[in-house]
Amino acid sequence: MAGSVTASTPDRRARALALGGFVLVRALGLVALAVGGSLSGLSAHERLTRWDAQWYVHIARHGYGMTKVVPDGRHLSDLAFFPLYPLLERLVHTVTRLPFADAGLLVTALASLATALVLHDLGTRLYGVRAGLVLVLLWAAVPVGVVESMAYSEALFTLLAAGACLAVVRDKWVVAGLLASLAGLTRPVGVAVVAGIGVAVLVRVLRRDAGWQVWAGAVMAPLGWLGYLLWVGARVGDPLGYFTVAGRWGNSFDGGAAYGGWVLGFLTGSWPAPLLGLLLLAGTAAVVWLVWLGVTDRQPPVLVAYTATLVLLAFTSSGYFGSKPRYLLPAFGLLVPLAVRLSRARPAVTWPVLGALTAVASVYGAVWLLGPGPP
């Protein structure tokens, strides 16, 4: 069983190797983007700092208060974007005098590097040094890994979520609660981190092993997420105002109706649309299977609950469907079963697989950002 792999304590050399591997994979992706941009006459830098990144820049520069009316008549408010990322972007701009967009890129770069270290430590503590290394490389080489280099908030959120999970594993509940609260100030799916910690606390309560630190972490975890929702509600004069704002962006909880309709539209369309529909069904089934493997591998409850909640939110909310893979980027728990199995495989299997994934991610990221985008 995969869960029987011997856990280890991370050391400096192993961390350096994981960090170097992460940098190499992401550098190859950026080289592919730069080459593709040069050949197509497009700016790689501009593609890394457009779409949502421009909303973050505006918030960082001016604060909240912008509403944009789009051609279909919707009023899109910047209140849909949580505040921690633009706050850090503004801080970096103030300290370094970098342009706001470049400050955002620096925040993302530092967050991505820190995430690599946290994921390495988490994988190593749970399943051994090789698993920790492979987990980092898998996260760097997912198809939407280019987002780890964009002025978007996913890298920062993943850092905070992974840090909270690692803190629970290390029995550092106050730290876990603080990181979960910060994650709740970064993205709306911060509630998934709260859910993960909530399940972990419940397990400790059932074992009658919940001291004051456990309860402190439980109380702290939802404060950031709830605090921002309450602030938006007060600002717009509606306790549920955030959900109204998000709904105007097309992001709302619908129980999976929109996603199901999207898949059904492919399945009933003209060829080759049905093939794409089948691939979507296969991808959805694979994600569910990876969540189940996390259970059978005896991942810590905090990690299973966090991953499952994040997956549930991704598939049961409406929105731009091309971004669904990006919404799953912070679901690093899906990669843990793969990391464990690849770490136990022969090197002749492990490294070609990782190399192929790196190549696919590099090409995919370049094509998508230079084409329809965003991922």
C-alpha positions, 0 to 999 in steps of 0.5 A, a space after each residue: 500500500 502506498 501509505 506504507 512508505 517510510 516518512 522522513 524529516 526534510 534536510 537542507 540538501 533535499 530541500 535545495 534539490 527540490 527547489 532547484 528542480 522546481 526552478 528548472 521546470 518553471 524556467 523551461 516553461 517561461 523559455 517556451 513562452 518567450 520563444 513562442 511570443 517572439 515567433 508570434 510577435 507577442 509579449 510574454 511579459 504582457 501575457 503574464 500580467 493581463 486579465 485578472 492581473 490588471 484587476 489586482 494592479 488597479 486594486 493595489 494602486 487605487 484600492 477598491 471601488 471600480 465597477 466595469 460595465 461590459 458589453 453584455 450589460 453586467 456590472 463587474 466589481 473589483 470586490 470579487 477579488 480578495 485583498 491579500 494579493 493586491 495588498 502584498 503587490 502594493 507593499 512590494 511596489 512601495 519597497 522596491 519601486 517596481 511597477 505594480 504588475 512586476 511587483 505582482 510577478 515578484 510576489 508570485 515568484 516568491 510564493 511559488 518558491 516557498 510553496 515548492 519548499 512547503 510541498 517538499 516538506 509535506 510530502 517528505 514527512 508523509 511519504 519520504 524524501 523521494 515522494 517530497 521531491 516528485 510532488 514538487 516537480 509534479 506541481 511545477 509540471 501540471 498543464 496550467 503550471 504557467 499560472 505559477 509564474 503569472 501575476 495571479 493569486 493562485 501561487 500565494 493561495 497554494 502556499 498558505 493552504 499547503 502551509 496550513 496543512 503542513 502545520 496541522 501535520 506538525 501539530 502546530 494548530 495556531 500556525 495552521 489557523 493563522 495561515 488558513 485565515 490568510 488563505 481566506 483573505 486570498 481567494 474565495 476557495 479559502 473556505 476549503 482550507 477552513 473545511 480541512 482544518 475543521 475536519 482535522 479538529 473533529 478527528 481530534 475531538 473524537 479522539 478526545 485529544 483536542 487541547 486549547 491550541 487545537 481550538 485556537 486554530 479552529 477559531 482562527 481559521 475562518 476569520 479571514 474568509 468570513 471577515 472579507 465577506 462581512 466587509 463586502 456585505 457592509 460596503 454594499 449594504 447586503 449581508 450576502 453582497 459578496 455572492 451578488 458581486 461574484 454572481 455578476 461575474 458568472 461565479 456562483 454555486 449551482 450544484 454542478 448544473 453549469 458544468 454538467 450542461 457544458 459537458 452535455 453540450 460537447 457530448 451532443 454536439 457535432 464531431 469532434 465535440 463528443 470526443 472532447 466531452 468524453 475526455 472531460 468525463 474521463 478527466 473528471 473521473 480521474 480527479 475523483 479517483 485521485 481524491 479516493 486514492 488520498 483516502 485509501 493512502 491514509 492521507 491526513 484528514 486535513 489534506 483529504 478534506 481540503 482537497 475534496 472541498 476544493 474539487 467540489 467547489 471547482 465542479 459545482 460552481 459556474 464561471 468561465 469553464 476554460 479556467 476549471 483546470 486553474 481552479 484545481 491548481 491549489 489542489 496539490 493533494 491530488 498529486 500526492 498519490 501520483 508522487 508516492 507511486 512515481 517515487 516508488 517506480 524505477 528511475 527509468 519510469 519516473 524521470 521520463 514521465 516527469 520530463 514528458 509532463 514538463 514538456 507538455 506543461 511548457 507547450 500548453 502554457 505557451 500556446 494558451 497564454 499566447 492564444 485564447 487565454 487565460 488558462 
